Amino acid sequence: MATDIELSTGQHTVKWSKTGYDDLIATINVTDTGVSCVSVQNGACYSSTPPGVLIPSSFTVVGYLKASGAVTDFDSWVASKGGKDSIEYADVLEIGDAYLGFVDIGFTPNYTNVLTAGDYYLGLG
């Protein structure tokens, strides 16, 4: 969904909001020749990875919102599975596939994450 807004030259704070997603707040700078990204709260300028802001053309700003409760690290992945006592064999396979780069689970696990998930499955964690 696109929304057109007109801004004067200078620095502005822009906020994107959508149900089910974390708010995206960015600071942009508007000049006569285009828009530049100054900062993104908890995210990155010139990135399509949520939360992020891209500027694909001189006066177009695109915001990428992160889903609320999204998996961003090993601890949130474990929590999304119901906690360490709820890890199943399929979960160990999933994190192994993510480690190898076959699937995206919201973060890039390291070898220790894979082994720890295996320990949780075996009841050792």
Backbone atoms as SQL, in Angstrom:
CREATE TABLE atoms (id INTEGER PRIMARY KEY, chain TEXT, resi INTEGER, resn TEXT, atom TEXT, x REAL, y REAL, z REAL);
INSERT INTO atoms VALUES
  (1, 'A', 1, 'MET', 'N', 0.832, -1.154, 0.000),
  (2, 'A', 1, 'MET', 'CA', 0.000, 0.000, 0.000),
  (3, 'A', 1, 'MET', 'C', 0.894, 1.240, 0.000),
  (4, 'A', 2, 'ALA', 'N', 0.657, 2.136, -0.901),
  (5, 'A', 2, 'ALA', 'CA', 1.454, 3.356, -1.003),
  (6, 'A', 2, 'ALA', 'C', 0.647, 4.545, -0.500),
  (7, 'A', 3, 'THR', 'N', 1.327, 5.431, 0.174),
  (8, 'A', 3, 'THR', 'CA', 0.715, 6.663, 0.650),
  (9, 'A', 3, 'THR', 'C', 1.608, 7.816, 0.236),
  (10, 'A', 4, 'ASP', 'N', 1.019, 8.797, -0.412),
  (11, 'A', 4, 'ASP', 'CA', 1.776, 9.978, -0.816),
  (12, 'A', 4, 'ASP', 'C', 1.607, 11.070, 0.231),
  (13, 'A', 5, 'ILE', 'N', 2.721, 11.642, 0.665),
  (14, 'A', 5, 'ILE', 'CA', 2.677, 12.785, 1.571),
  (15, 'A', 5, 'ILE', 'C', 3.644, 13.834, 1.052),
  (16, 'A', 6, 'GLU', 'N', 3.349, 15.081, 1.341),
  (17, 'A', 6, 'GLU', 'CA', 4.215, 16.171, 0.909),
  (18, 'A', 6, 'GLU', 'C', 4.906, 16.754, 2.129),
  (19, 'A', 7, 'LEU', 'N', 6.230, 16.834, 2.078),
  (20, 'A', 7, 'LEU', 'CA', 7.014, 17.360, 3.191),
  (21, 'A', 7, 'LEU', 'C', 7.845, 18.544, 2.723),
  (22, 'A', 8, 'SER', 'N', 8.036, 19.502, 3.597),
  (23, 'A', 8, 'SER', 'CA', 8.909, 20.629, 3.301),
  (24, 'A', 8, 'SER', 'C', 10.364, 20.162, 3.391),
  (25, 'A', 9, 'THR', 'N', 11.276, 20.968, 2.864),
  (26, 'A', 9, 'THR', 'CA', 12.685, 20.609, 2.984),
  (27, 'A', 9, 'THR', 'C', 13.087, 20.646, 4.455),
  (28, 'A', 10, 'GLY', 'N', 14.045, 19.810, 4.794),
  (29, 'A', 10, 'GLY', 'CA', 14.506, 19.725, 6.174),
  (30, 'A', 10, 'GLY', 'C', 14.426, 18.309, 6.699),
  (31, 'A', 11, 'GLN', 'N', 14.694, 18.161, 7.975),
  (32, 'A', 11, 'GLN', 'CA', 14.697, 16.839, 8.610),
  (33, 'A', 11, 'GLN', 'C', 13.321, 16.539, 9.196),
  (34, 'A', 12, 'HIS', 'N', 12.866, 15.293, 9.003),
  (35, 'A', 12, 'HIS', 'CA', 11.544, 14.874, 9.467),
  (36, 'A', 12, 'HIS', 'C', 11.624, 13.486, 10.086),
  (37, 'A', 13, 'THR', 'N', 10.747, 13.233, 11.063),
  (38, 'A', 13, 'THR', 'CA', 10.576, 11.902, 11.629),
  (39, 'A', 13, 'THR', 'C', 9.321, 11.306, 11.012),
  (40, 'A', 14, 'VAL', 'N', 9.461, 10.110, 10.462),
  (41, 'A', 14, 'VAL', 'CA', 8.347, 9.426, 9.805),
  (42, 'A', 14, 'VAL', 'C', 8.061, 8.147, 10.584),
  (43, 'A', 15, 'LYS', 'N', 6.770, 7.882, 10.825),
  (44, 'A', 15, 'LYS', 'CA', 6.382, 6.692, 11.581),
  (45, 'A', 15, 'LYS', 'C', 5.399, 5.869, 10.755),
  (46, 'A', 16, 'TRP', 'N', 5.717, 4.578, 10.582),
  (47, 'A', 16, 'TRP', 'CA', 4.822, 3.631, 9.939),
  (48, 'A', 16, 'TRP', 'C', 4.198, 2.778, 11.040),
  (49, 'A', 17, 'SER', 'N', 2.886, 2.551, 10.968),
  (50, 'A', 17, 'SER', 'CA', 2.196, 1.703, 11.947),
  (51, 'A', 17, 'SER', 'C', 1.248, 0.770, 11.227),
  (52, 'A', 18, 'LYS', 'N', 1.218, -0.483, 11.660),
  (53, 'A', 18, 'LYS', 'CA', 0.301, -1.470, 11.101),
  (54, 'A', 18, 'LYS', 'C', 0.058, -2.528, 12.169),
  (55, 'A', 19, 'THR', 'N', -1.189, -2.938, 12.307),
  (56, 'A', 19, 'THR', 'CA', -1.545, -3.959, 13.284),
  (57, 'A', 19, 'THR', 'C', -0.750, -5.233, 13.019),
  (58, 'A', 20, 'GLY', 'N', -0.176, -5.806, 14.072),
  (59, 'A', 20, 'GLY', 'CA', 0.602, -7.033, 13.957),
  (60, 'A', 20, 'GLY', 'C', 2.075, -6.803, 13.685),
  (61, 'A', 21, 'TYR', 'N', 2.464, -5.523, 13.590),
  (62, 'A', 21, 'TYR', 'CA', 3.856, -5.180, 13.306),
  (63, 'A', 21, 'TYR', 'C', 4.347, -4.148, 14.312),
  (64, 'A', 22, 'ASP', 'N', 5.647, -4.172, 14.592),
  (65, 'A', 22, 'ASP', 'CA', 6.244, -3.131, 15.422),
  (66, 'A', 22, 'ASP', 'C', 6.254, -1.829, 14.629),
  (67, 'A', 23, 'ASP', 'N', 6.067, -0.703, 15.326),
  (68, 'A', 23, 'ASP', 'CA', 6.152, 0.590, 14.651),
  (69, 'A', 23, 'ASP', 'C', 7.551, 0.771, 14.077),
  (70, 'A', 24, 'LEU', 'N', 7.616, 1.410, 12.924),
  (71, 'A', 24, 'LEU', 'CA', 8.884, 1.734, 12.284),
  (72, 'A', 24, 'LEU', 'C', 9.027, 3.245, 12.332),
  (73, 'A', 25, 'ILE', 'N', 10.099, 3.717, 12.944),
  (74, 'A', 25, 'ILE', 'CA', 10.319, 5.151, 13.081),
  (75, 'A', 25, 'ILE', 'C', 11.665, 5.490, 12.452),
  (76, 'A', 26, 'ALA', 'N', 11.628, 6.404, 11.482),
  (77, 'A', 26, 'ALA', 'CA', 12.842, 6.787, 10.769),
  (78, 'A', 26, 'ALA', 'C', 12.961, 8.304, 10.726),
  (79, 'A', 27, 'THR', 'N', 14.183, 8.765, 10.679),
  (80, 'A', 27, 'THR', 'CA', 14.456, 10.179, 10.466),
  (81, 'A', 27, 'THR', 'C', 15.002, 10.318, 9.056),
  (82, 'A', 28, 'ILE', 'N', 14.357, 11.192, 8.278),
  (83, 'A', 28, 'ILE', 'CA', 14.790, 11.412, 6.896),
  (84, 'A', 28, 'ILE', 'C', 15.099, 12.891, 6.698),
  (85, 'A', 29, 'ASN', 'N', 15.896, 13.173, 5.694),
  (86, 'A', 29, 'ASN', 'CA', 16.224, 14.545, 5.339),
  (87, 'A', 29, 'ASN', 'C', 15.731, 14.804, 3.922),
  (88, 'A', 30, 'VAL', 'N', 14.934, 15.848, 3.762),
  (89, 'A', 30, 'VAL', 'CA', 14.362, 16.201, 2.461),
  (90, 'A', 30, 'VAL', 'C', 15.077, 17.441, 1.936),
  (91, 'A', 31, 'THR', 'N', 15.574, 17.348, 0.691),
  (92, 'A', 31, 'THR', 'CA', 16.179, 18.501, 0.022),
  (93, 'A', 31, 'THR', 'C', 15.459, 18.714, -1.302),
  (94, 'A', 32, 'ASP', 'N', 15.857, 19.732, -2.036),
  (95, 'A', 32, 'ASP', 'CA', 15.255, 19.994, -3.344),
  (96, 'A', 32, 'ASP', 'C', 15.589, 18.900, -4.352),
  (97, 'A', 33, 'THR', 'N', 16.648, 18.136, -4.093),
  (98, 'A', 33, 'THR', 'CA', 17.076, 17.117, -5.052),
  (99, 'A', 33, 'THR', 'C', 16.719, 15.695, -4.653),
  (100, 'A', 34, 'GLY', 'N', 16.196, 15.507, -3.444),
  (101, 'A', 34, 'GLY', 'CA', 15.832, 14.149, -3.046),
  (102, 'A', 34, 'GLY', 'C', 15.737, 13.969, -1.547),
  (103, 'A', 35, 'VAL', 'N', 15.595, 12.709, -1.155),
  (104, 'A', 35, 'VAL', 'CA', 15.437, 12.328, 0.246),
  (105, 'A', 35, 'VAL', 'C', 16.604, 11.433, 0.635),
  (106, 'A', 36, 'SER', 'N', 17.098, 11.600, 1.855),
  (107, 'A', 36, 'SER', 'CA', 18.119, 10.695, 2.375),
  (108, 'A', 36, 'SER', 'C', 17.666, 10.194, 3.739),
  (109, 'A', 37, 'CYS', 'N', 18.109, 9.008, 4.080),
  (110, 'A', 37, 'CYS', 'CA', 17.778, 8.411, 5.369),
  (111, 'A', 37, 'CYS', 'C', 18.871, 8.790, 6.363),
  (112, 'A', 38, 'VAL', 'N', 18.453, 9.306, 7.516),
  (113, 'A', 38, 'VAL', 'CA', 19.393, 9.703, 8.561),
  (114, 'A', 38, 'VAL', 'C', 19.554, 8.582, 9.582),
  (115, 'A', 39, 'SER', 'N', 18.418, 8.023, 10.028),
  (116, 'A', 39, 'SER', 'CA', 18.477, 6.940, 11.012),
  (117, 'A', 39, 'SER', 'C', 17.156, 6.184, 11.037),
  (118, 'A', 40, 'VAL', 'N', 17.222, 4.936, 11.544),
  (119, 'A', 40, 'VAL', 'CA', 16.037, 4.099, 11.728),
  (120, 'A', 40, 'VAL', 'C', 16.115, 3.539, 13.139),
  (121, 'A', 41, 'GLN', 'N', 15.062, 3.755, 13.915),
  (122, 'A', 41, 'GLN', 'CA', 15.038, 3.265, 15.292),
  (123, 'A', 41, 'GLN', 'C', 15.078, 1.737, 15.305),
  (124, 'A', 42, 'ASN', 'N', 16.086, 1.167, 15.945),
  (125, 'A', 42, 'ASN', 'CA', 16.272, -0.288, 16.047),
  (126, 'A', 42, 'ASN', 'C', 16.386, -0.964, 14.690),
  (127, 'A', 43, 'GLY', 'N', 16.823, -0.237, 13.678),
  (128, 'A', 43, 'GLY', 'CA', 16.934, -0.812, 12.342),
  (129, 'A', 43, 'GLY', 'C', 18.046, -0.148, 11.558),
  (130, 'A', 44, 'ALA', 'N', 17.913, -0.185, 10.226),
  (131, 'A', 44, 'ALA', 'CA', 18.973, 0.335, 9.375),
  (132, 'A', 44, 'ALA', 'C', 18.421, 1.116, 8.192),
  (133, 'A', 45, 'CYS', 'N', 19.140, 2.165, 7.845),
  (134, 'A', 45, 'CYS', 'CA', 18.855, 2.897, 6.617),
  (135, 'A', 45, 'CYS', 'C', 19.345, 2.076, 5.427),
  (136, 'A', 46, 'TYR', 'N', 18.694, 2.269, 4.296),
  (137, 'A', 46, 'TYR', 'CA', 19.082, 1.643, 3.033),
  (138, 'A', 46, 'TYR', 'C', 19.091, 0.121, 3.140),
  (139, 'A', 47, 'SER', 'N', 18.099, -0.415, 3.860),
  (140, 'A', 47, 'SER', 'CA', 17.987, -1.860, 4.053),
  (141, 'A', 47, 'SER', 'C', 16.543, -2.303, 3.882),
  (142, 'A', 48, 'SER', 'N', 16.355, -3.429, 3.200),
  (143, 'A', 48, 'SER', 'CA', 15.016, -4.007, 3.077),
  (144, 'A', 48, 'SER', 'C', 14.787, -5.080, 4.139),
  (145, 'A', 49, 'THR', 'N', 15.774, -5.293, 5.008),
  (146, 'A', 49, 'THR', 'CA', 15.610, -6.227, 6.119),
  (147, 'A', 49, 'THR', 'C', 14.890, -5.503, 7.249),
  (148, 'A', 50, 'PRO', 'N', 13.721, -6.000, 7.658),
  (149, 'A', 50, 'PRO', 'CA', 12.955, -5.310, 8.702),
  (150, 'A', 50, 'PRO', 'C', 13.686, -5.297, 10.041),
  (151, 'A', 51, 'PRO', 'N', 13.612, -4.218, 10.783),
  (152, 'A', 51, 'PRO', 'CA', 13.058, -2.929, 10.389),
  (153, 'A', 51, 'PRO', 'C', 14.081, -2.150, 9.560),
  (154, 'A', 52, 'GLY', 'N', 13.648, -1.675, 8.428),
  (155, 'A', 52, 'GLY', 'CA', 14.562, -0.969, 7.545),
  (156, 'A', 52, 'GLY', 'C', 13.852, 0.021, 6.654),
  (157, 'A', 53, 'VAL', 'N', 14.635, 0.907, 6.066),
  (158, 'A', 53, 'VAL', 'CA', 14.108, 1.921, 5.160),
  (159, 'A', 53, 'VAL', 'C', 14.982, 1.957, 3.914),
  (160, 'A', 54, 'LEU', 'N', 14.329, 1.891, 2.755),
  (161, 'A', 54, 'LEU', 'CA', 15.014, 2.025, 1.470),
  (162, 'A', 54, 'LEU', 'C', 14.545, 3.303, 0.792),
  (163, 'A', 55, 'ILE', 'N', 15.407, 3.871, -0.025),
  (164, 'A', 55, 'ILE', 'CA', 15.039, 5.015, -0.846),
  (165, 'A', 55, 'ILE', 'C', 15.369, 4.632, -2.284),
  (166, 'A', 56, 'PRO', 'N', 14.389, 3.993, -2.980),
  (167, 'A', 56, 'PRO', 'CA', 14.654, 3.471, -4.318),
  (168, 'A', 56, 'PRO', 'C', 14.763, 4.538, -5.409),
  (169, 'A', 57, 'SER', 'N', 14.228, 5.733, -5.162),
  (170, 'A', 57, 'SER', 'CA', 14.375, 6.834, -6.110),
  (171, 'A', 57, 'SER', 'C', 14.419, 8.139, -5.324),
  (172, 'A', 58, 'SER', 'N', 14.695, 9.223, -5.986),
  (173, 'A', 58, 'SER', 'CA', 14.959, 10.503, -5.320),
  (174, 'A', 58, 'SER', 'C', 13.950, 10.901, -4.252),
  (175, 'A', 59, 'PHE', 'N', 12.668, 10.696, -4.528),
  (176, 'A', 59, 'PHE', 'CA', 11.644, 11.148, -3.588),
  (177, 'A', 59, 'PHE', 'C', 10.717, 10.027, -3.134),
  (178, 'A', 60, 'THR', 'N', 11.211, 8.793, -3.127),
  (179, 'A', 60, 'THR', 'CA', 10.413, 7.646, -2.679),
  (180, 'A', 60, 'THR', 'C', 11.091, 7.005, -1.473),
  (181, 'A', 61, 'VAL', 'N', 10.321, 6.852, -0.400),
  (182, 'A', 61, 'VAL', 'CA', 10.824, 6.229, 0.821),
  (183, 'A', 61, 'VAL', 'C', 9.967, 4.999, 1.091),
  (184, 'A', 62, 'VAL', 'N', 10.608, 3.837, 1.279),
  (185, 'A', 62, 'VAL', 'CA', 9.893, 2.585, 1.525),
  (186, 'A', 62, 'VAL', 'C', 10.301, 2.057, 2.898),
  (187, 'A', 63, 'GLY', 'N', 9.295, 1.768, 3.729),
  (188, 'A', 63, 'GLY', 'CA', 9.552, 1.228, 5.053),
  (189, 'A', 63, 'GLY', 'C', 9.265, -0.258, 5.104),
  (190, 'A', 64, 'TYR', 'N', 10.123, -1.018, 5.762),
  (191, 'A', 64, 'TYR', 'CA', 9.961, -2.463, 5.937),
  (192, 'A', 64, 'TYR', 'C', 9.751, -2.733, 7.423),
  (193, 'A', 65, 'LEU', 'N', 8.520, -3.108, 7.773),
  (194, 'A', 65, 'LEU', 'CA', 8.147, -3.318, 9.167),
  (195, 'A', 65, 'LEU', 'C', 8.437, -4.741, 9.609),
  (196, 'A', 66, 'LYS', 'N', 8.804, -4.882, 10.882),
  (197, 'A', 66, 'LYS', 'CA', 9.069, -6.192, 11.471),
  (198, 'A', 66, 'LYS', 'C', 7.807, -6.674, 12.169),
  (199, 'A', 67, 'ALA', 'N', 7.423, -7.914, 11.912),
  (200, 'A', 67, 'ALA', 'CA', 6.248, -8.483, 12.567),
  (201, 'A', 67, 'ALA', 'C', 6.455, -8.499, 14.076),
  (202, 'A', 68, 'SER', 'N', 5.419, -8.158, 14.818),
  (203, 'A', 68, 'SER', 'CA', 5.500, -8.186, 16.278),
  (204, 'A', 68, 'SER', 'C', 5.816, -9.596, 16.742),
  (205, 'A', 69, 'GLY', 'N', 6.698, -9.697, 17.710),
  (206, 'A', 69, 'GLY', 'CA', 7.063, -11.009, 18.230),
  (207, 'A', 69, 'GLY', 'C', 7.893, -11.826, 17.263),
  (208, 'A', 70, 'ALA', 'N', 8.472, -11.175, 16.269),
  (209, 'A', 70, 'ALA', 'CA', 9.257, -11.891, 15.273),
  (210, 'A', 70, 'ALA', 'C', 10.504, -12.507, 15.905),
  (211, 'A', 71, 'VAL', 'N', 10.926, -13.609, 15.349),
  (212, 'A', 71, 'VAL', 'CA', 12.134, -14.292, 15.807),
  (213, 'A', 71, 'VAL', 'C', 13.348, -13.526, 15.291),
  (214, 'A', 72, 'THR', 'N', 14.210, -13.096, 16.211),
  (215, 'A', 72, 'THR', 'CA', 15.392, -12.336, 15.820),
  (216, 'A', 72, 'THR', 'C', 16.695, -12.921, 16.349),
  (217, 'A', 73, 'ASP', 'N', 16.591, -13.904, 17.259),
  (218, 'A', 73, 'ASP', 'CA', 17.794, -14.520, 17.816),
  (219, 'A', 73, 'ASP', 'C', 17.432, -15.901, 18.372),
  (220, 'A', 74, 'PHE', 'N', 18.429, -16.614, 18.874),
  (221, 'A', 74, 'PHE', 'CA', 18.210, -17.977, 19.352),
  (222, 'A', 74, 'PHE', 'C', 17.188, -18.024, 20.486),
  (223, 'A', 75, 'ASP', 'N', 17.291, -17.103, 21.430),
  (224, 'A', 75, 'ASP', 'CA', 16.368, -17.119, 22.569),
  (225, 'A', 75, 'ASP', 'C', 14.918, -16.914, 22.132),
  (226, 'A', 76, 'SER', 'N', 14.682, -15.992, 21.193),
  (227, 'A', 76, 'SER', 'CA', 13.303, -15.783, 20.731),
  (228, 'A', 76, 'SER', 'C', 12.827, -16.969, 19.892),
  (229, 'A', 77, 'TRP', 'N', 13.747, -17.658, 19.209),
  (230, 'A', 77, 'TRP', 'CA', 13.373, -18.865, 18.458),
  (231, 'A', 77, 'TRP', 'C', 12.922, -19.952, 19.431),
  (232, 'A', 78, 'VAL', 'N', 13.686, -20.153, 20.506),
  (233, 'A', 78, 'VAL', 'CA', 13.315, -21.153, 21.516),
  (234, 'A', 78, 'VAL', 'C', 11.965, -20.785, 22.131),
  (235, 'A', 79, 'ALA', 'N', 11.773, -19.517, 22.458),
  (236, 'A', 79, 'ALA', 'CA', 10.502, -19.072, 23.039),
  (237, 'A', 79, 'ALA', 'C', 9.343, -19.313, 22.079),
  (238, 'A', 80, 'SER', 'N', 9.576, -19.124, 20.771),
  (239, 'A', 80, 'SER', 'CA', 8.512, -19.331, 19.779),
  (240, 'A', 80, 'SER', 'C', 8.109, -20.799, 19.673),
  (241, 'A', 81, 'LYS', 'N', 8.975, -21.684, 20.130),
  (242, 'A', 81, 'LYS', 'CA', 8.687, -23.125, 20.111),
  (243, 'A', 81, 'LYS', 'C', 8.024, -23.588, 21.404),
  (244, 'A', 82, 'GLY', 'N', 7.858, -22.668, 22.349),
  (245, 'A', 82, 'GLY', 'CA', 7.234, -23.020, 23.618),
  (246, 'A', 82, 'GLY', 'C', 8.217, -23.215, 24.749),
  (247, 'A', 83, 'GLY', 'N', 9.475, -22.849, 24.524),
  (248, 'A', 83, 'GLY', 'CA', 10.497, -22.990, 25.556),
  (249, 'A', 83, 'GLY', 'C', 11.370, -24.206, 25.327),
  (250, 'A', 84, 'LYS', 'N', 12.466, -24.282, 26.077),
  (251, 'A', 84, 'LYS', 'CA', 13.459, -25.335, 25.841),
  (252, 'A', 84, 'LYS', 'C', 12.922, -26.737, 26.090),
  (253, 'A', 85, 'ASP', 'N', 11.926, -26.883, 26.952),
  (254, 'A', 85, 'ASP', 'CA', 11.357, -28.208, 27.217),
  (255, 'A', 85, 'ASP', 'C', 10.400, -28.669, 26.121),
  (256, 'A', 86, 'SER', 'N', 10.106, -27.788, 25.169),
  (257, 'A', 86, 'SER', 'CA', 9.162, -28.124, 24.095),
  (258, 'A', 86, 'SER', 'C', 9.838, -28.351, 22.743),
  (259, 'A', 87, 'ILE', 'N', 11.165, -28.270, 22.696),
  (260, 'A', 87, 'ILE', 'CA', 11.879, -28.467, 21.430),
  (261, 'A', 87, 'ILE', 'C', 11.689, -29.905, 20.960),
  (262, 'A', 88, 'GLU', 'N', 11.276, -30.038, 19.700),
  (263, 'A', 88, 'GLU', 'CA', 11.053, -31.353, 19.100),
  (264, 'A', 88, 'GLU', 'C', 12.115, -31.628, 18.043),
  (265, 'A', 89, 'TYR', 'N', 12.148, -32.865, 17.571),
  (266, 'A', 89, 'TYR', 'CA', 13.136, -33.263, 16.565),
  (267, 'A', 89, 'TYR', 'C', 13.047, -32.387, 15.316),
  (268, 'A', 90, 'ALA', 'N', 11.817, -32.082, 14.892),
  (269, 'A', 90, 'ALA', 'CA', 11.623, -31.239, 13.703),
  (270, 'A', 90, 'ALA', 'C', 12.240, -29.851, 13.909),
  (271, 'A', 91, 'ASP', 'N', 12.215, -29.355, 15.140),
  (272, 'A', 91, 'ASP', 'CA', 12.817, -28.054, 15.435),
  (273, 'A', 91, 'ASP', 'C', 14.335, -28.106, 15.292),
  (274, 'A', 92, 'VAL', 'N', 14.930, -29.209, 15.733),
  (275, 'A', 92, 'VAL', 'CA', 16.379, -29.383, 15.592),
  (276, 'A', 92, 'VAL', 'C', 16.752, -29.428, 14.110),
  (277, 'A', 93, 'LEU', 'N', 15.945, -30.123, 13.317),
  (278, 'A', 93, 'LEU', 'CA', 16.194, -30.160, 11.872),
  (279, 'A', 93, 'LEU', 'C', 16.053, -28.765, 11.262),
  (280, 'A', 94, 'GLU', 'N', 15.045, -28.028, 11.708),
  (281, 'A', 94, 'GLU', 'CA', 14.814, -26.680, 11.188),
  (282, 'A', 94, 'GLU', 'C', 16.004, -25.766, 11.457),
  (283, 'A', 95, 'ILE', 'N', 16.504, -25.757, 12.686),
  (284, 'A', 95, 'ILE', 'CA', 17.623, -24.870, 12.999),
  (285, 'A', 95, 'ILE', 'C', 18.901, -25.342, 12.301),
  (286, 'A', 96, 'GLY', 'N', 19.026, -26.652, 12.105),
  (287, 'A', 96, 'GLY', 'CA', 20.156, -27.175, 11.331),
  (288, 'A', 96, 'GLY', 'C', 20.098, -26.715, 9.886),
  (289, 'A', 97, 'ASP', 'N', 18.912, -26.754, 9.296),
  (290, 'A', 97, 'ASP', 'CA', 18.740, -26.267, 7.920),
  (291, 'A', 97, 'ASP', 'C', 19.039, -24.771, 7.824),
  (292, 'A', 98, 'ALA', 'N', 18.623, -24.009, 8.840),
  (293, 'A', 98, 'ALA', 'CA', 18.898, -22.570, 8.845),
  (294, 'A', 98, 'ALA', 'C', 20.399, -22.311, 8.958),
  (295, 'A', 99, 'TYR', 'N', 21.080, -23.104, 9.777),
  (296, 'A', 99, 'TYR', 'CA', 22.533, -22.983, 9.921),
  (297, 'A', 99, 'TYR', 'C', 23.232, -23.220, 8.576),
  (298, 'A', 100, 'LEU', 'N', 22.719, -24.174, 7.814),
  (299, 'A', 100, 'LEU', 'CA', 23.296, -24.490, 6.505),
  (300, 'A', 100, 'LEU', 'C', 22.851, -23.524, 5.409),
  (301, 'A', 101, 'GLY', 'N', 21.906, -22.636, 5.739),
  (302, 'A', 101, 'GLY', 'CA', 21.451, -21.643, 4.768),
  (303, 'A', 101, 'GLY', 'C', 20.320, -22.094, 3.878),
  (304, 'A', 102, 'PHE', 'N', 19.675, -23.217, 4.210),
  (305, 'A', 102, 'PHE', 'CA', 18.589, -23.741, 3.381),
  (306, 'A', 102, 'PHE', 'C', 17.253, -23.063, 3.651),
  (307, 'A', 103, 'VAL', 'N', 17.032, -22.583, 4.876),
  (308, 'A', 103, 'VAL', 'CA', 15.774, -21.928, 5.239),
  (309, 'A', 103, 'VAL', 'C', 16.071, -20.676, 6.060),
  (310, 'A', 104, 'ASP', 'N', 15.105, -19.761, 6.075),
  (311, 'A', 104, 'ASP', 'CA', 15.210, -18.539, 6.868),
  (312, 'A', 104, 'ASP', 'C', 14.282, -18.667, 8.064),
  (313, 'A', 105, 'ILE', 'N', 14.840, -18.565, 9.268),
  (314, 'A', 105, 'ILE', 'CA', 14.010, -18.647, 10.477),
  (315, 'A', 105, 'ILE', 'C', 14.011, -17.322, 11.239),
  (316, 'A', 106, 'GLY', 'N', 14.473, -16.259, 10.605),
  (317, 'A', 106, 'GLY', 'CA', 14.459, -14.940, 11.215),
  (318, 'A', 106, 'GLY', 'C', 15.805, -14.484, 11.743),
  (319, 'A', 107, 'PHE', 'N', 16.759, -15.388, 11.847),
  (320, 'A', 107, 'PHE', 'CA', 18.124, -15.061, 12.259),
  (321, 'A', 107, 'PHE', 'C', 19.034, -16.148, 11.712),
  (322, 'A', 108, 'THR', 'N', 20.328, -15.909, 11.735),
  (323, 'A', 108, 'THR', 'CA', 21.293, -16.900, 11.265),
  (324, 'A', 108, 'THR', 'C', 21.899, -17.599, 12.478),
  (325, 'A', 109, 'PRO', 'N', 21.497, -18.848, 12.727),
  (326, 'A', 109, 'PRO', 'CA', 22.033, -19.552, 13.897),
  (327, 'A', 109, 'PRO', 'C', 23.501, -19.928, 13.701),
  (328, 'A', 110, 'ASN', 'N', 24.211, -20.043, 14.810),
  (329, 'A', 110, 'ASN', 'CA', 25.586, -20.528, 14.746),
  (330, 'A', 110, 'ASN', 'C', 25.612, -21.999, 15.186),
  (331, 'A', 111, 'TYR', 'N', 26.772, -22.606, 15.106),
  (332, 'A', 111, 'TYR', 'CA', 26.915, -24.028, 15.422),
  (333, 'A', 111, 'TYR', 'C', 26.487, -24.331, 16.859),
  (334, 'A', 112, 'THR', 'N', 26.832, -23.443, 17.778),
  (335, 'A', 112, 'THR', 'CA', 26.446, -23.625, 19.182),
  (336, 'A', 112, 'THR', 'C', 24.927, -23.640, 19.339),
  (337, 'A', 113, 'ASN', 'N', 24.218, -22.786, 18.579),
  (338, 'A', 113, 'ASN', 'CA', 22.752, -22.781, 18.630),
  (339, 'A', 113, 'ASN', 'C', 22.187, -24.124, 18.212),
  (340, 'A', 114, 'VAL', 'N', 22.756, -24.721, 17.168),
  (341, 'A', 114, 'VAL', 'CA', 22.285, -26.026, 16.688),
  (342, 'A', 114, 'VAL', 'C', 22.510, -27.089, 17.763),
  (343, 'A', 115, 'LEU', 'N', 23.700, -27.109, 18.345),
  (344, 'A', 115, 'LEU', 'CA', 24.002, -28.092, 19.391),
  (345, 'A', 115, 'LEU', 'C', 23.125, -27.889, 20.628),
  (346, 'A', 116, 'THR', 'N', 22.889, -26.646, 20.994),
  (347, 'A', 116, 'THR', 'CA', 22.044, -26.357, 22.157),
  (348, 'A', 116, 'THR', 'C', 20.614, -26.809, 21.909),
  (349, 'A', 117, 'ALA', 'N', 20.105, -26.590, 20.696),
  (350, 'A', 117, 'ALA', 'CA', 18.755, -27.064, 20.359),
  (351, 'A', 117, 'ALA', 'C', 18.697, -28.584, 20.473),
  (352, 'A', 118, 'GLY', 'N', 19.745, -29.261, 20.019),
  (353, 'A', 118, 'GLY', 'CA', 19.813, -30.718, 20.157),
  (354, 'A', 118, 'GLY', 'C', 19.815, -31.143, 21.616),
  (355, 'A', 119, 'ASP', 'N', 20.556, -30.427, 22.444),
  (356, 'A', 119, 'ASP', 'CA', 20.565, -30.716, 23.888),
  (357, 'A', 119, 'ASP', 'C', 19.177, -30.535, 24.490),
  (358, 'A', 120, 'TYR', 'N', 18.488, -29.467, 24.103),
  (359, 'A', 120, 'TYR', 'CA', 17.136, -29.231, 24.616),
  (360, 'A', 120, 'TYR', 'C', 16.211, -30.376, 24.217),
  (361, 'A', 121, 'TYR', 'N', 16.332, -30.839, 22.975),
  (362, 'A', 121, 'TYR', 'CA', 15.512, -31.960, 22.503),
  (363, 'A', 121, 'TYR', 'C', 15.774, -33.214, 23.342),
  (364, 'A', 122, 'LEU', 'N', 17.035, -33.429, 23.685),
  (365, 'A', 122, 'LEU', 'CA', 17.414, -34.613, 24.467),
  (366, 'A', 122, 'LEU', 'C', 17.171, -34.436, 25.966),
  (367, 'A', 123, 'GLY', 'N', 16.716, -33.251, 26.353),
  (368, 'A', 123, 'GLY', 'CA', 16.455, -32.991, 27.768),
  (369, 'A', 123, 'GLY', 'C', 17.702, -32.685, 28.564),
  (370, 'A', 124, 'LEU', 'N', 18.764, -32.257, 27.895),
  (371, 'A', 124, 'LEU', 'CA', 20.044, -32.007, 28.562),
  (372, 'A', 124, 'LEU', 'C', 20.280, -30.533, 28.875),
  (373, 'A', 125, 'GLY', 'N', 19.350, -29.668, 28.498),
  (374, 'A', 125, 'GLY', 'CA', 19.605, -28.232, 28.660),
  (375, 'A', 125, 'GLY', 'C', 18.866, -27.564, 29.751);
